[in-house]
């Protein structure tokens, strides 16, 4: 809300004009106290004038007022607004919360606009996320990474989840919502943009969980002529600076590291939580040397362990091309970063040879016709002297959820979806005939 003044920066004995909502009304003798709020904070106000007290009988919790008054000292630590004049800008329905406490989650998210207005924790989380994004952009801009947008309406891509289909204006033809900018960012590297980043909206048609939403925000970074070692250093320096700047919290680098097979052997998981071992608030650990393939027991076929654009380690490339190795024994140039048991970042070196990329697609079951249909444009681009490149994607909401200690990723989204993908606020998904 645009105020001439804001509650956060009010100075003593100053005359002010502010727009604010009423949070609470309390009568004490011949004086009326109002707790009022704008986008910057909450403050107590007082009405002493008899005519204004009579007029105040027309207002209730939730109403929006234009207030003119003077800032007075309430006590040694607090100020209050002595109201000299007010105007009702808009009236409010009865607020469906009891003493600012949420009745239940459904009510909270059905009235998310009120939750964000009245619940200071909810508002602070969104404000902290905004600061994190500002600091992120500032960091990568200073490192000469170009911020480049990629399409949301895209082509089907095998990145681990089902896609959302979007009808087009062409009969029986569909777009899909992009699961990530994966192929597009690789095309940008082939285009000669050496360093790229993007804060991208991504979509995955899968069941939601407390740490997963069907639409989410991802920091995407890609760089030409890089290595796994360099990418890890970029990430560690970025996180150290950005967490200090956003949360005033120091993390130690470099992070501890395990190979995938060693993590499974020691912790029986590829997402180890080292909090109890290291006794720090936030514990980051690298998991490297992931398998390139896995066997899908349901589909009875070999599939990508991560996604099919990940490069195998160099020593395996010729063996793969000539079918001289058990595919399930091949490891990749990839890594994950785990924080407190949550996967925060995935990345690695990409395939930049067209023949190798086609071979990988064939191994995981794509037929010649499907490869041409879904990946022909990409394989063609790789044939034009594609440079070696690599990068990573970071789940922004998931990282912030860990750092802010939220119980559910929903708290990081302004208007999130439920576990079944529905929206309590809007009622979507819905079917409408246009």
C-alpha positions in Angstrom: 0.0 0.0 0.0 1.4 3.4 -1.0 1.6 5.7 2.0 2.7 9.2 2.3 4.3 8.0 5.5 4.8 4.4 6.7 4.3 2.9 10.2 7.9 1.6 10.1 9.5 5.0 9.9 7.3 7.3 12.0 9.1 10.0 13.9 7.9 11.7 17.2 5.8 14.8 17.0 5.5 14.5 13.2 2.1 15.1 11.6 1.3 12.2 9.4 -1.2 10.8 6.8 -1.3 7.1 6.5 -3.5 4.4 5.0 -4.0 1.5 7.3 -6.2 -1.4 8.2 -7.7 -1.8 11.7 -6.5 -4.9 13.5 -8.1 -4.5 16.9 -10.5 -2.0 18.6 -10.4 -1.5 22.3 -12.4 1.0 24.5 -10.8 2.2 27.7 -13.0 4.8 29.5 -13.5 7.7 27.2 -10.6 6.8 25.0 -10.6 4.4 21.9 -7.5 2.5 21.1 -7.0 1.1 17.6 -4.2 -1.3 16.6 -3.5 -0.4 12.9 -1.4 -1.9 10.2 0.0 -1.1 6.8 2.5 -3.0 4.6 5.4 -1.9 6.8 4.2 -2.8 10.3 1.8 -2.4 13.2 1.3 0.4 15.7 -1.2 1.5 18.3 -3.3 4.6 17.7 -5.5 6.5 20.1 -8.7 8.5 19.6 -9.4 11.1 22.3 -11.6 13.6 20.5 -15.3 13.1 21.5 -16.6 13.6 17.9 -14.1 11.1 16.5 -15.1 8.6 19.3 -18.7 8.8 18.1 -17.6 8.5 14.5 -15.5 5.4 15.4 -18.6 3.4 16.2 -19.0 2.9 12.5 -15.7 1.1 12.1 -14.7 -2.5 12.8 -11.8 -4.9 12.5 -10.5 -5.1 8.9 -11.7 -1.7 7.7 -9.3 0.4 5.8 -8.8 4.0 7.0 -7.1 7.1 5.9 -5.6 8.5 9.2 -4.2 12.0 10.0 -2.5 12.5 13.3 0.6 13.1 15.4 3.2 10.6 16.5 3.4 10.6 20.3 5.6 8.7 22.8 3.8 5.8 24.3 6.6 4.6 26.7 10.4 4.3 26.6 10.3 1.9 23.7 7.1 2.5 21.7 5.2 5.2 19.8 1.6 5.7 19.1 -0.5 7.7 16.7 -2.8 10.3 18.2 -5.6 10.4 15.6 -6.9 13.9 14.7 -8.9 12.9 11.7 -9.9 9.7 9.9 -11.8 8.6 6.8 -13.2 5.2 6.0 -11.7 4.2 2.6 -13.3 0.7 2.4 -15.3 -1.6 4.7 -14.4 -5.2 5.4 -16.4 -8.4 5.9 -15.9 -10.2 9.1 -12.3 -11.6 9.3 -12.5 -15.4 9.4 -9.7 -15.7 11.9 -9.9 -15.9 15.7 -7.5 -13.5 17.5 -5.3 -13.5 14.4 -4.9 -17.3 14.8 -5.7 -19.5 11.8 -8.7 -21.8 12.3 -7.2 -24.4 10.0 -5.0 -24.7 6.9 -7.8 -24.7 4.4 -9.2 -21.5 5.8 -5.7 -20.0 5.9 -5.0 -20.7 2.2 -8.5 -20.0 1.1 -8.0 -16.5 2.6 -4.3 -16.4 1.8 -4.5 -12.6 1.1 -5.5 -12.1 4.7 -2.9 -14.5 6.0 -0.2 -12.6 4.2 -1.7 -9.3 5.5 -2.3 -10.3 9.2 0.2 -13.1 9.8 3.6 -11.3 10.3 5.5 -14.6 9.9 3.8 -15.2 6.5 4.6 -11.7 5.4 8.2 -11.9 6.7 8.8 -15.1 4.7 7.7 -13.5 1.5 9.8 -10.4 2.2 12.8 -12.5 3.0 12.4 -14.4 -0.3 12.2 -11.1 -2.2 15.5 -10.0 -0.5 17.1 -13.4 -1.4 16.1 -12.9 -5.1 17.4 -9.4 -5.2 20.7 -10.5 -3.7 21.0 -13.4 -6.0 20.5 -11.3 -9.1 23.0 -8.8 -7.8 25.6 -11.5 -7.2 25.4 -13.1 -10.6 25.2 -9.7 -12.4 28.5 -8.7 -10.7 30.0 -12.0 -11.9 29.1 -11.1 -15.5 26.5 -13.8 -15.9 23.7 -12.8 -18.3 20.2 -13.1 -17.1 18.3 -14.6 -20.0 14.7 -15.8 -20.2 13.7 -19.1 -21.8 10.3 -20.3 -23.0 7.7 -21.7 -20.6 5.6 -23.2 -23.4 7.8 -25.9 -24.6 8.3 -29.4 -26.1 8.0 -32.7 -24.1 11.3 -33.4 -22.4 12.3 -36.5 -20.3 13.3 -34.8 -17.0 11.9 -37.2 -14.4 8.3 -36.1 -14.1 5.1 -36.0 -16.2 4.5 -32.8 -18.1 1.5 -30.4 -18.0 -0.2 -30.2 -21.5 -1.4 -26.9 -22.8 -3.7 -26.7 -25.8 -2.6 -24.7 -28.8 -4.5 -22.9 -31.5 -3.5 -25.8 -33.9 -5.8 -28.8 -33.9 -4.6 -31.7 -31.9 -1.3 -30.0 -31.1 -0.1 -29.2 -27.6 2.6 -27.4 -25.7 4.0 -28.6 -22.4 4.9 -26.4 -19.5 8.6 -26.4 -19.1 9.9 -28.7 -16.2 13.2 -26.8 -16.3 15.2 -24.7 -18.8 17.5 -27.6 -19.4 17.7 -27.9 -23.2 17.2 -24.2 -23.7 20.1 -23.2 -21.5 22.3 -25.7 -23.3 21.2 -24.1 -26.6 22.3 -20.8 -25.1 25.8 -22.2 -24.5 25.9 -23.3 -28.2 24.7 -19.8 -29.1 27.9 -18.4 -27.6 26.6 -17.0 -24.3 29.4 -18.1 -22.1 27.7 -17.5 -18.7 24.0 -17.6 -18.1 21.6 -17.5 -15.2 17.9 -17.3 -14.7 15.3 -17.3 -11.9 12.9 -19.6 -13.7 9.3 -20.7 -13.0 9.2 -24.5 -13.5 6.3 -27.0 -13.6 6.2 -30.7 -12.7 3.0 -32.8 -13.0 3.5 -34.9 -9.9 2.0 -35.3 -6.4 2.9 -32.5 -4.1 4.6 -33.1 -0.7 5.6 -30.9 2.2 8.9 -30.2 0.3 7.6 -30.2 -3.2 5.1 -28.1 -5.3 3.9 -28.6 -8.8 5.1 -25.1 -9.7 8.3 -23.8 -8.2 11.1 -21.3 -8.6 14.5 -22.4 -9.6 17.9 -20.7 -9.9 19.4 -21.9 -13.2 23.0 -21.4 -14.0 25.1 -22.6 -17.0 28.7 -22.0 -18.0 30.8 -22.9 -21.0 34.2 -24.6 -20.6 33.7 -25.5 -17.0 34.3 -28.5 -14.7 32.5 -30.1 -11.8 35.2 -28.7 -9.5 34.7 -25.2 -10.8 30.9 -25.4 -10.5 31.1 -26.6 -6.9 33.4 -23.6 -6.1 30.9 -21.2 -7.8 28.1 -22.6 -5.7 30.0 -22.6 -2.4 31.1 -19.0 -2.8 27.6 -17.9 -3.9 25.8 -19.6 -0.9 28.3 -18.3 1.6 27.9 -14.7 0.4 24.1 -14.8 -0.2 23.2 -16.5 3.1 25.3 -14.0 5.0 23.8 -11.1 3.1 20.2 -12.3 3.4 20.2 -14.1 6.8 23.3 -12.7 8.5 24.4 -16.3 9.0 27.9 -17.7 8.4 28.5 -21.0 6.7 31.8 -22.8 6.3 33.2 -23.8 2.9 34.3 -26.0 1.3 31.5 -28.4 2.1 31.9 -32.0 3.1 31.7 -34.5 0.1 30.7 -38.1 -0.5 30.6 -40.2 -3.6 27.1 -41.6 -4.2 28.0 -45.2 -3.4 29.8 -44.1 -0.2 26.7 -42.1 1.0 24.5 -45.1 0.3 26.9 -47.4 2.2 27.4 -45.2 5.2 23.9 -43.5 5.5 21.7 -45.7 3.5 20.5 -42.6 1.6 21.7 -40.2 -1.1 20.4 -37.3 1.0 22.3 -37.6 4.3 21.4 -35.2 7.2 24.6 -34.4 9.0 23.0 -32.1 11.6 23.5 -34.6 14.4 27.1 -35.4 13.4 28.4 -31.9 12.9 26.1 -30.1 15.4 25.6 -27.1 13.2 22.3 -25.4 12.3 22.7 -25.9 8.6 24.9 -28.7 7.2 25.7 -28.8 3.5 27.2 -31.9 1.9 28.1 -32.8 -1.7 27.0 -36.1 -3.3 29.1 -36.8 -6.4 29.8 -39.6 -8.9 26.2 -40.6 -9.5 25.3 -43.5 -11.7 24.4 -42.5 -15.2 21.6 -45.1 -15.5 19.2 -47.1 -13.4 17.0 -50.1 -14.1 13.3 -49.3 -13.9 11.6 -52.5 -12.5 8.1 -51.3 -13.3 8.9 -50.4 -17.0 11.4 -53.3 -17.2 14.0 -51.1 -18.9 17.1 -48.9 -18.4 16.4 -45.3 -17.6 18.4 -42.2 -16.8 19.3 -42.0 -13.1 19.1 -38.2 -13.3 18.3 -36.8 -16.8 19.6 -37.9 -20.2 21.6 -34.8 -20.8 24.2 -35.6 -18.1 27.6 -36.5 -19.4 29.2 -39.8 -18.5 32.7 -39.7 -17.1 35.2 -39.4 -20.0 36.6 -42.9 -19.5 33.3 -44.4 -20.2 32.3 -42.5 -23.4 34.0 -44.8 -26.0 32.9 -47.9 -24.1 29.3 -46.7 -24.2 29.4 -45.9 -27.8 30.7 -49.4 -28.6 28.4 -51.2 -26.1 31.5 -52.6 -24.4 30.4 -51.9 -20.8 27.5 -52.7 -18.5 25.5 -49.5 -18.7 24.5 -49.7 -15.0 28.2 -49.5 -14.0 28.7 -46.1 -15.7 29.1 -43.0 -13.5 28.4 -39.5 -14.5 29.9 -36.0 -14.2 27.2 -34.9 -11.8 26.5 -33.8 -8.2 23.8 -32.9 -5.7 24.1 -30.5 -2.8 22.2 -31.6 0.3 21.3 -29.3 3.2 19.9 -30.9 6.4 18.7 -33.9 4.5 17.0 -31.9 1.6 18.3 -31.9 -2.0 18.9 -28.2 -2.7 21.0 -28.3 -5.9 21.5 -30.7 -8.8 24.1 -30.1 -11.5 26.9 -31.4 -13.6 28.6 -31.5 -17.0 26.4 -31.9 -20.1 26.7 -34.0 -23.2 28.0 -31.8 -26.0 28.5 -34.4 -28.8 25.4 -35.1 -30.9 26.2 -38.8 -31.5 26.7 -39.5 -27.8 23.5 -37.7 -26.9 21.6 -39.8 -29.4 23.2 -42.9 -28.0 22.0 -42.1 -24.5 18.5 -41.5 -25.7 18.5 -44.9 -27.5 19.8 -46.7 -24.4 16.9 -45.4 -22.3 14.4 -46.6 -24.9 13.7 -43.8 -27.4 13.0 -45.0 -30.9 14.4 -43.2 -34.0 11.1 -41.6 -34.8 10.7 -40.3 -31.2 14.3 -39.0 -31.1 13.7 -37.0 -34.3 10.3 -35.7 -33.1 11.3 -34.6 -29.6 15.1 -33.9 -29.9 15.8 -33.4 -33.5 16.3 -29.7 -33.1 18.7 -30.2 -30.2 20.8 -32.9 -31.8 21.1 -30.7 -34.8 22.3 -27.8 -32.7 25.0 -30.0 -31.0 26.4 -30.7 -34.5 27.5 -27.1 -34.9 30.7 -27.4 -32.7 28.9 -27.2 -29.4 31.3 -26.2 -26.6 31.8 -28.2 -23.4 29.5 -26.8 -20.8 27.8 -27.5 -17.5 25.7 -26.0 -14.8 23.2 -26.5 -12.1 19.6 -25.8 -10.9 18.8 -24.8 -7.3 15.4 -25.1 -5.8 15.0 -21.6 -4.3 11.9 -22.4 -2.3 13.3 -25.6 -0.9 16.6 -23.9 0.2 14.6 -21.0 1.8 12.3 -23.5 3.5 15.3 -25.1 5.1 16.9 -21.8 6.1 13.7 -20.3 7.4 12.7 -23.6 9.1 9.2 -23.8 7.6 7.2 -27.0 7.9 5.9 -26.8 4.4 7.1 -25.4 1.0 3.6 -23.8 0.7 4.7 -21.1 3.1 7.3 -19.9 0.5 4.7 -19.4 -2.2 2.2 -16.5 -2.2 -0.7 -18.6 -3.5 0.3 -22.2 -3.4 -1.3 -25.5 -4.4 -2.5 -28.3 -2.1 -1.1 -31.8 -2.0 -3.6 -32.9 -4.7 -2.7 -29.9 -6.9 -5.9 -27.9 -6.2 -5.8 -24.2 -5.1 -7.9 -23.4 -2.0 -8.1 -19.7 -3.0 -9.2 -19.9 -6.7 -10.7 -23.4 -6.8 -8.5 -24.5 -9.7 -8.1 -26.7 -11.6 -11.5 -26.3 -13.2 -13.1 -26.9 -16.6 -14.4 -24.0 -18.5 -15.7 -23.8 -22.0 -14.3 -20.7 -23.7 
